[in-house]
Structures are given as C-alpha cells and as structure tokens.
C-alpha cells in the first residue's frame, strides 16, 4: 500500500510523486510513499534520487486554521492490490479518525473536516489498513503514519511580565543596561519566520534604546539628571516575521525612574541671617532654626550643622533634625542683656554621605553667618542661692528667727523686692516671713520626734511689677533637744528557775529614746536607789546600752512567792540628762535541768504527806460519791413539794387535753377557756390572731345581758351554734368539758376556776425554777399570790 499526497509544494516533489505512482503499482504488498521517498523496486534497476533533507516518508501535512467551505484534502491511501474494481476497502484508525479525519473507503482519499490549531495539538498519529471487501481479510499489514499540523502565522508576540518598573541611577554613562524584555510567540519556531521576533522602541527616544535581537534596554544619553527629569515611560514593540511587512506585533510599557546620587552640594539661601533672642530664654531651649537646601533626596541630602567660629560658640549650640534637615539652635548658657547685647556665629552645613565620583562638582558644604540680637525683658527677682537650708531647735518659741533669704532685681532699674510664702501645703503654715527683709520665723511649736524636717517655698516679686515672681525652695531642719526620757525597748517576760544559782543572768534588757543619738544614745541602768537593797536580784550595767538581771540567792519557790517586782532606773546621756523608772515582773517557774521552763503555776505537793497514788484516787472517789448524794437529796426534797392538783377528786377541772401540736405561739387562743367560767365573769369573745373572722363578734354588754336571761341548757346550745359558725376554730372536732353548776346556788360553785380568790398557805414560787414549760403556770399563780397578798 502506498500513501500519496497532492500537497507537494515544489515541482521536484510533483515529479517524485509522478514517478512513484508509475512504478509503485507493479509491486504487490509493499507500502510505497510518493512524497519525498526513493524506494528500490524488485526486478528493476535501482534508481537513486536525492531526497529533500528533513522530509519523512510516513507523514502528511495539513494547514491549521483552514476556513474553506469544503473539507481540506490531506492525502491518499493506495494499495498495490487495488485494481480499481472496488474490491479493496480502506480503514483509518487512530487519533481523530472518524471525527477530524475521514477516509473514502473505496478511493482511500483522506480529508480534514475541522479547522485545526497547531498551538493546541501539533500532530496526530493514525493507522491505515487495506482489507478485502468480500472476505474482510487484510491485504497488507497495518501501517502507521503521522499527520502534522502545518503552522501559519496566527499568533502575535506577547510580553508576559509587563508592564515593567525599573530604576537606573542618574548620571549613568551612555549604554548602561537598564532591563532586558522578552516576548514569546506561540507559532512554530522551526518553520518559517512566524516566531522570529524583532524588538524596537516606539516611545522613549532619544533617552533609551533597545537591542532588536536581545531586547536589552540601554541608556542613550550621557549624564541624565534626576533633578531635571525623574520618570520616563518607554514603549517596546516585538514583531514577528523578522520585522517584515505583514508580521504580527505586541508591545509593553517600561516605567523607568532615575534614582538619586549625591551630585548636588548643600547651599544656604542667604549668606547673612539675623535672629532675635530674649534674655529670658531658658537654658536648653531651642531659640531658632536654620536650613541649607539640597536638591538631592534620601541619604544624599543628609547633612550636619556645626558652629565653626564666632563669639557665641560657647553660649549657643546647634543640632540637626534628621527628618526636616534643619539646624536647631539651642541656648547653652543664660543670656543677660545688661552684660552682652549681641553674638555672631559662623554656621556650616555639610553632606554626611559624599560620592567621590562627583567630587568635581563640590565642595559639598556651605557656610553662612548668623547674628543673634539679645532682647531686653523685665525679669523676675533673682535669689542669691538656688535653695536654702535652715535650722531651728524644737520647742522654740513662736516668732523665733530661722533664717533669711535674699533676692534682687537683675534689671538695671533694680526695683525693690517683696517676699512671701506660698501657703500651698500645711507645712507652709508653720512659718512666717518678713515681706521686706526676707527673714523667716516660726509660727508654731515644733516637735522633732513628730516632724524632723519641713519644706517650704518662698516667693519674691518686684513691688512695681507683682506679676513677675520667682520661687526658691527652703528646707528647715528641726534640731533635737533632750526632751524625752529613755524607756525599756519592750515589755520583758522575765523568768527565774526555782533551781537558779546566785549570780546567774536571767535577762538582758535594753532601752530606746525618741531623741537622736546626740541626746539619748548612751543609756545607764541601775536599781532604784530609794529602795533598800534587793536580796533576791541585782542589776549589772554592761556599758553598751544594755543591762543584765542577775540572781542573788540560791533556789526560789513558787509556793512561797511566785512573782517578784524589780524597779529599774534608766537615764540617758543628754544635756541635761533625763531618766525614767520601769518595773520588771519576774516569775518563778519550774525548769528542767537544761534550763527549759516546765511550768510557772503553783502546784499542790501531796507527796510529802506520804499519800500514795491509790490513796489519792480513793479520796477523789469519796468526794464524787458525797457530791452525788447531796444532789440526789436536793432533788428528792424538791419533788416532795405540794403538787398543783391535790388528788384525783379535785374539783378544779381546769385542764383541757387535746391531742395536737398546735400552731405555736400564734395558736395559743385556739380554745376559748372563757366558756368554762361563770357566765357572770364571761369576757368578750376572742378570735385567733392568725385567722380573720367572718362573723361579727358579739358585744360584751349584749352577751352579759343575754346570759342573765337564759338558763344553762340554752347557754350551752348557744355556744355550740357559735362554735359551728365560727371560722376561726380549728378544722377538727374539739371536746370541751363544762363544770358549771348553775346560777345563784346556795352552796356556791365548787369549781376550781374561782378558787383563785381563796386563801392558801401553799407557796408556788418554786414554779419559776421549773423552766419555760411552766412559765405560764408560774405567772398565773404568781398573780394570785400577789393579789392575795395585796
């Protein structure tokens, strides 16, 4: 099978195709390609043809971007077995077969049905086969071939990284490389000039140029000055087809900025300056500014100002503000118009970063002259000292002079000065000052032990101009006098052991004095001389502001005397000396052999009587038994007192028993006991305090009058009706017993309710000792007793 194509471009290829068609049909079963191939045929003389270099026998070409109305013809498949009778069937398989590429199975013609893009896919691999149409058997082996998409110039060059931003130093030499730009073309670089790009500059001349082949941008002028022009916009074009007419092009923008170099020296706008400074200016304050101009920027414009000479170099100083690049003039010493009225300074401003490549443009510094005029102002009084320290003794009388401050007017007028104390704090009220002389005096009595130091502020102003005021601090130290006697440093707990020996130190004491060391640091201890010699203890002065307490005899007894009192006299070393007396309390304690205190309480020593431990226990048991007998006897005696109810037949049936716990103190009137009494003594109806009654109460007058007119039976019925209708009664049944025998009986009532008026010898005062349960009963019988007594 041979593969032929009509896409031969040159006449040589057409001739080759013709020769291949003529001789290829005589050889059966061979695959012959007519395009650019020389093939030896059996039985014939070998013919040598020089093929075109780079041409491959088993590939077709198809142009991309075909826009015609008919499918594009690609090539033809032909088998040597094909006699032209239609018995051979051609089959095409592989990439795009049946969709992009179709074949006429009878003639073997291949066509492309779609427009192809080489930039998406450069070639397609297909397989060709010829089979017998009747038997479906292959006539030749399957052959593989390639259809390459032939490129056309359909893609313009593109700058993928643009636009560009780049810098180049000013004053650079001509030809200095700035940037290299690169454009890419998607067309086939191996076929024709479709991808051959040439660079050119559209905008930016004559300052910059570009290399046509490499795309390198360079400076095109000498000494480009940033101060003249800083920014440039350069447009670069890339054109394919080697720049020929009809080629496609693309462009990009390159923004070029000239960076600064130190090629401009600083310059003062003027050679002479004048500055006015009042004499009242504070030392260290800024009094003026000066600036030299520099056309450069950044570090290239940094400069430093210095005072190189002048009569004011010792009075003024200059520093540099790094942000504003100004020279700040400051005052080093106070000005005095009366002494010097003007100063002259020579100030230099110089760059701190110098580029020696441009030293021929220098010098990179400049000098100007500054004249300073001192202004006269009315100044406040000036004290002779910046601060004063004075002293005065404590307990000094009011009006005692402490010291004197002095101030004067520094101006030529020398006005009179008035002094006063600013009473801003409480300390200022302890002193007064003479307005004319400045003498400070005490206004209160001082106590050094309370406040040893006072700080006050004295002000001075001119009499003619009170608004100008100056202040000075004054410290007053309160001097000490010996006015506090010494005292013991603390409350000492002195203990002496019973087994102490003579001369033994039992305590070391010290003292304190509120006065300072000059009047109380040396203490002397001694026993009170007004008392007789102490036979038990003595005192030894250690001459180091301490004293030791020593024993004078052997053994002490707690049972004989458990506490001793030792008066101690303490005197200080002041002039005159002061003394005080303090009493030490010494306790006698039982101690171990090593001196540790065991106990300091007195104990009963029974062992000396010869009693053993068993005897002591027996005595204690006897005491306990006796106490128990006494308690039992007292209890029985109390229980034998006459009871409230004498016998079971007692007619005083005043005990109502109900089996509920009640409502506490609020339920004490749940049962009305007035129903048990004589109708003549009936009281007004009472209701529970925790329940609001809904039945109107019956008045006492109406109740008494009705009771007089009815008998007992009617009275009881009436009470039953009232109990049924009363909502304040408990919600349960209650049994009440009435012992009323009738009205105006000859024998009188035998009820115990009226027995309170009878005389009895029984004493019920002991009910008050029975506890809160019998409180009500004790009050009741206590009232009866008091009424009977009355």
ChimeraX attribute file (.defattr): number of C-alpha atoms within 10 A of each C-alpha:
attribute: neighborCount
match mode: 1-to-1
recipient: residues
	/A:1	26
	/A:2	21
	/A:3	24
	/A:4	25
	/A:5	20
	/A:6	15
	/A:7	15
	/A:8	17
	/A:9	8
	/A:10	8
	/A:11	9
	/A:12	13
	/A:13	19
	/A:14	18
	/A:15	15
	/A:16	19
	/A:17	20
	/A:18	15
	/A:19	13
	/A:20	21
	/A:21	18
	/A:22	9
	/A:23	14
	/A:24	23
	/A:25	19
	/A:26	13
	/A:27	16
	/A:28	14
	/A:29	15
	/A:30	17
	/A:31	21
	/A:32	27
	/A:33	26
	/A:34	26
	/A:35	27
	/A:36	24
	/A:37	19
	/A:38	19
	/A:39	17
	/A:40	13
	/A:41	15
	/A:42	9
	/A:43	7
	/A:44	8
	/A:45	8
	/A:46	11
	/A:47	9
	/A:48	9
	/A:49	11
	/A:50	8
	/A:51	15
	/A:52	11
	/A:53	7
	/A:54	7
	/A:55	11
	/A:56	15
	/A:57	17
	/A:58	20
	/A:59	20
	/A:60	23
	/A:61	18
	/A:62	22
	/A:63	18
	/A:64	20
	/A:65	16
	/A:66	16
	/A:67	11
	/A:68	9
	/A:69	7
	/A:70	11
	/A:71	17
	/A:72	18
	/A:73	19
	/A:74	21
	/A:75	21
	/A:76	19
	/A:77	26
	/A:78	25
	/A:79	27
	/A:80	20
	/A:81	20
	/A:82	20
	/A:83	10
	/A:84	9
	/A:85	7
	/A:86	12
	/A:87	14
	/A:88	26
	/A:89	22
	/A:90	21
	/A:91	19
	/A:92	24
	/A:93	16
	/A:94	15
	/A:95	16
	/A:96	14
	/A:97	18
	/A:98	13
	/A:99	10
	/A:100	14
	/A:101	23
	/A:102	21
	/A:103	22
	/A:104	15
	/A:105	18
	/A:106	19
	/A:107	17
	/A:108	23
	/A:109	19
	/A:110	21
	/A:111	19
	/A:112	23
	/A:113	17
	/A:114	17
	/A:115	16
	/A:116	21
	/A:117	17
	/A:118	21
	/A:119	14
	/A:120	8
	/A:121	10
	/A:122	15
	/A:123	18
	/A:124	17
	/A:125	15
	/A:126	18
	/A:127	15
	/A:128	21
	/A:129	20
	/A:130	28
	/A:131	22
	/A:132	17
	/A:133	16
	/A:134	9
	/A:135	8
	/A:136	11
	/A:137	12
	/A:138	15
	/A:139	20
	/A:140	19
	/A:141	14
	/A:142	15
	/A:143	16
	/A:144	15
	/A:145	17
	/A:146	18
	/A:147	19
	/A:148	18
	/A:149	20
	/A:150	18
	/A:151	23
	/A:152	18
	/A:153	20
	/A:154	17
	/A:155	19
	/A:156	21
	/A:157	25
	/A:158	19
	/A:159	19
	/A:160	11
	/A:161	10
	/A:162	14
	/A:163	12
	/A:164	15
	/A:165	12
	/A:166	12
	/A:167	15
	/A:168	18
	/A:169	17
	/A:170	21
	/A:171	18
	/A:172	17
	/A:173	15
	/A:174	15
	/A:175	14
	/A:176	16
	/A:177	17
	/A:178	18
	/A:179	18
	/A:180	12
	/A:181	21
	/A:182	18
	/A:183	24
	/A:184	17
	/A:185	23
	/A:186	16
	/A:187	22
	/A:188	19
	/A:189	13
	/A:190	10
	/A:191	13
	/A:192	14
	/A:193	18
	/A:194	25
	/A:195	26
	/A:196	22
	/A:197	27
	/A:198	21
	/A:199	25
	/A:200	19
	/A:201	20
	/A:202	15
	/A:203	17
	/A:204	18
	/A:205	14
	/A:206	9
	/A:207	15
	/A:208	21
	/A:209	24
	/A:210	24
	/A:211	15
	/A:212	18
	/A:213	14
	/A:214	14
	/A:215	22
	/A:216	16
	/A:217	23
	/A:218	20
	/A:219	21
	/A:220	19
	/A:221	17
	/A:222	14
	/A:223	13
	/A:224	20
	/A:225	17
	/A:226	19
	/A:227	15
	/A:228	7
	/A:229	11
	/A:230	15
	/A:231	13
	/A:232	16
	/A:233	14
	/A:234	20
	/A:235	17
	/A:236	22
	/A:237	23
	/A:238	29
	/A:239	27
	/A:240	27
	/A:241	19
	/A:242	19
	/A:243	18
	/A:244	11
	/A:245	9
	/A:246	10
	/A:247	20
	/A:248	21
	/A:249	20
	/A:250	18
	/A:251	19
	/A:252	21
	/A:253	18
	/A:254	20
	/A:255	16
	/A:256	20
	/A:257	18
	/A:258	20
	/A:259	18
	/A:260	22
	/A:261	22
	/A:262	25
	/A:263	25
	/A:264	24
	/A:265	25
	/A:266	24
	/A:267	20
	/A:268	17
	/A:269	11
	/A:270	11
	/A:271	12
	/A:272	12
	/A:273	14
	/A:274	10
	/A:275	15
	/A:276	13
	/A:277	17
	/A:278	17
	/A:279	20
	/A:280	17
	/A:281	19
	/A:282	15
	/A:283	15
	/A:284	14
	/A:285	12
	/A:286	17
	/A:287	18
	/A:288	15
	/A:289	15
	/A:290	18
	/A:291	20
	/A:292	24
	/A:293	17
	/A:294	20
	/A:295	15
	/A:296	19
	/A:297	14
	/A:298	9
	/A:299	15
	/A:300	20
	/A:301	24
	/A:302	24
	/A:303	26
	/A:304	19
	/A:305	26
	/A:306	18
	/A:307	22
	/A:308	11
	/A:309	14
	/A:310	15
	/A:311	12
	/A:312	19
	/A:313	18
	/A:314	12
	/A:315	14
	/A:316	21
	/A:317	19
	/A:318	22
	/A:319	17
	/A:320	20
	/A:321	16
	/A:322	12
	/A:323	7
	/A:324	9
	/A:325	20
	/A:326	21
	/A:327	24
	/A:328	18
	/A:329	20
	/A:330	20
	/A:331	21
	/A:332	18
	/A:333	14
	/A:334	14
	/A:335	22
	/A:336	18
	/A:337	18
	/A:338	13
	/A:339	7
	/A:340	11
	/A:341	16
	/A:342	17
	/A:343	17
	/A:344	18
	/A:345	20
	/A:346	19
	/A:347	20
	/A:348	22
	/A:349	28
	/A:350	21
	/A:351	21
	/A:352	13
	/A:353	13
	/A:354	21
	/A:355	11
	/A:356	11
	/A:357	10
	/A:358	16
	/A:359	14
	/A:360	9
	/A:361	12
	/A:362	14
	/A:363	14
	/A:364	23
	/A:365	19
	/A:366	19
	/A:367	21
	/A:368	19
	/A:369	18
	/A:370	20
	/A:371	17
	/A:372	21
	/A:373	18
	/A:374	21
	/A:375	17
	/A:376	16
	/A:377	13
	/A:378	14
	/A:379	17
	/A:380	23
	/A:381	25
	/A:382	20
	/A:383	19
	/A:384	12
	/A:385	11
	/A:386	10
	/A:387	14
	/A:388	18
	/A:389	12
	/A:390	14
	/A:391	15
	/A:392	18
	/A:393	17
	/A:394	20
	/A:395	16
	/A:396	17
	/A:397	14
	/A:398	14
	/A:399	14
	/A:400	16
	/A:401	18
	/A:402	19
	/A:403	17
	/A:404	14
	/A:405	21
	/A:406	16
	/A:407	24
	/A:408	18
	/A:409	19
	/A:410	16
	/A:411	17
	/A:412	9
	/A:413	8
	/A:414	11
	/A:415	16
	/A:416	15
	/A:417	24
	/A:418	21
	/A:419	25
	/A:420	18
	/A:421	20
	/A:422	13
	/A:423	14
	/A:424	10
	/A:425	11
	/A:426	9
	/A:427	13
	/A:428	17
	/A:429	15
	/A:430	17
	/A:431	21
	/A:432	19
	/A:433	21
	/A:434	15
	/A:435	14
	/A:436	12
	/A:437	14
	/A:438	22
	/A:439	16
	/A:440	24
	/A:441	20
	/A:442	19
	/A:443	18
	/A:444	16
	/A:445	15
	/A:446	21
	/A:447	17
	/A:448	20
	/A:449	15
	/A:450	8
	/A:451	11
	/A:452	14
	/A:453	14
	/A:454	17
	/A:455	13
	/A:456	21
	/A:457	19
	/A:458	21
	/A:459	19
	/A:460	27
	/A:461	25
	/A:462	22
	/A:463	13
	/A:464	11
	/A:465	14
	/A:466	12
	/A:467	10
	/A:468	14
	/A:469	17
	/A:470	17
	/A:471	21
	/A:472	18
	/A:473	14
	/A:474	19
	/A:475	15
	/A:476	18
	/A:477	19
	/A:478	21
	/A:479	18
	/A:480	20
	/A:481	19
	/A:482	20
	/A:483	21
	/A:484	19
	/A:485	20
	/A:486	27
	/A:487	20
	/A:488	19
	/A:489	11
	/A:490	10
	/A:491	11
	/A:492	15
	/A:493	10
	/A:494	16
	/A:495	19
	/A:496	27
	/A:497	24
	/A:498	20
	/A:499	17
	/A:500	20
	/A:501	16
	/A:502	14
	/A:503	14
	/A:504	16
	/A:505	17
	/A:506	16
	/A:507	16
	/A:508	16
	/A:509	19
	/A:510	19
	/A:511	21
	/A:512	18
	/A:513	21
	/A:514	18
	/A:515	20
	/A:516	16
	/A:517	13
	/A:518	13
	/A:519	22
	/A:520	25
	/A:521	18
	/A:522	19
	/A:523	25
	/A:524	20
	/A:525	24
	/A:526	16
	/A:527	22
	/A:528	17
	/A:529	10
	/A:530	6
	/A:531	8
	/A:532	8
	/A:533	11
	/A:534	13
	/A:535	9
	/A:536	14
	/A:537	21
	/A:538	18
	/A:539	20
	/A:540	15
	/A:541	17
	/A:542	14
	/A:543	11
	/A:544	11
	/A:545	17
	/A:546	16
	/A:547	22
	/A:548	17
	/A:549	21
	/A:550	20
	/A:551	20
	/A:552	17
	/A:553	14
	/A:554	13
	/A:555	14
	/A:556	20
	/A:557	15
	/A:558	17
	/A:559	12
	/A:560	9
	/A:561	11
	/A:562	17
	/A:563	15
	/A:564	16
	/A:565	11
	/A:566	17
	/A:567	15
	/A:568	20
	/A:569	18
	/A:570	24
	/A:571	21
	/A:572	28
	/A:573	18
	/A:574	22
	/A:575	12
	/A:576	10
	/A:577	16
	/A:578	17
	/A:579	17
	/A:580	14
	/A:581	18
	/A:582	15
	/A:583	16
	/A:584	18
	/A:585	15
	/A:586	19
	/A:587	19
	/A:588	27
	/A:589	23
	/A:590	22
	/A:591	18
	/A:592	13
	/A:593	9
	/A:594	6
	/A:595	12
	/A:596	11
	/A:597	16
	/A:598	11
	/A:599	13
	/A:600	18
	/A:601	12
	/A:602	15
	/A:603	9
	/A:604	7
	/A:605	8
	/A:606	11
	/A:607	10
	/A:608	7
	/A:609	7
	/A:610	8
	/A:611	10
	/A:612	10
	/A:613	10
	/A:614	9
	/A:615	11
	/A:616	12
	/A:617	11
	/A:618	11
	/A:619	10
	/A:620	11
	/A:621	12
	/A:622	11
	/A:623	11
	/A:624	11
	/A:625	11
	/A:626	11
	/A:627	12
	/A:628	11
	/A:629	11
	/A:630	10
	/A:631	11
	/A:632	11
	/A:633	12
	/A:634	10
	/A:635	11
	/A:636	10
	/A:637	9
	/A:638	10
	/A:639	10
	/A:640	8
	/A:641	12
	/A:642	11
	/A:643	10
	/A:644	10
	/A:645	11
	/A:646	10
	/A:647	8
	/A:648	6
	/A:649	8
	/A:650	11
	/A:651	15
	/A:652	15
	/A:653	15
	/A:654	15
	/A:655	8
	/A:656	10
	/A:657	9
	/A:658	11
	/A:659	6
	/A:660	6
	/A:661	7
	/A:662	12
	/A:663	11
	/A:664	7
	/A:665	8
	/A:666	12
	/A:667	15
	/A:668	12
	/A:669	16
	/A:670	17
	/A:671	17
	/A:672	14
	/A:673	16
	/A:674	14
	/A:675	20
	/A:676	17
	/A:677	18
	/A:678	17
	/A:679	19
	/A:680	12
	/A:681	11
	/A:682	16
	/A:683	16
	/A:684	14
	/A:685	13
	/A:686	14
	/A:687	18
	/A:688	18
	/A:689	14
	/A:690	12
	/A:691	12
	/A:692	10
	/A:693	14
	/A:694	10
	/A:695	11
	/A:696	7
	/A:697	12
	/A:698	10
	/A:699	11
	/A:700	13
	/A:701	10
	/A:702	9
	/A:703	16
	/A:704	16
	/A:705	11
	/A:706	13
	/A:707	15
	/A:708	12
	/A:709	9
	/A:710	10
	/A:711	12
	/A:712	14
	/A:713	9
	/A:714	12
	/A:715	16
	/A:716	13
	/A:717	11
	/A:718	11
	/A:719	12
	/A:720	12
	/A:721	10
	/A:722	12
	/A:723	13
	/A:724	10
	/A:725	12
	/A:726	16
	/A:727	16
	/A:728	19
	/A:729	19
	/A:730	13
	/A:731	7
	/A:732	5
	/A:733	8
	/A:734	13
	/A:735	8
	/A:736	14
	/A:737	12
	/A:738	14
	/A:739	19
	/A:740	16
	/A:741	13
	/A:742	13
	/A:743	14
	/A:744	8
	/A:745	8
	/A:746	6
	/A:747	6
	/A:748	10
	/A:749	18
	/A:750	14
	/A:751	19
	/A:752	15
	/A:753	17
	/A:754	13
	/A:755	13
	/A:756	15
	/A:757	11
	/A:758	9
	/A:759	11
	/A:760	10
	/A:761	6
	/A:762	11
	/A:763	12
	/A:764	19
	/A:765	12
	/A:766	10
	/A:767	18
	/A:768	16
	/A:769	10
	/A:770	10
	/A:771	9
	/A:772	11
	/A:773	10
	/A:774	13
	/A:775	13
	/A:776	12
	/A:777	15
	/A:778	20
	/A:779	15
	/A:780	13
	/A:781	17
	/A:782	17
	/A:783	13
	/A:784	18
	/A:785	20
	/A:786	9
	/A:787	11
	/A:788	13
	/A:789	8
	/A:790	6
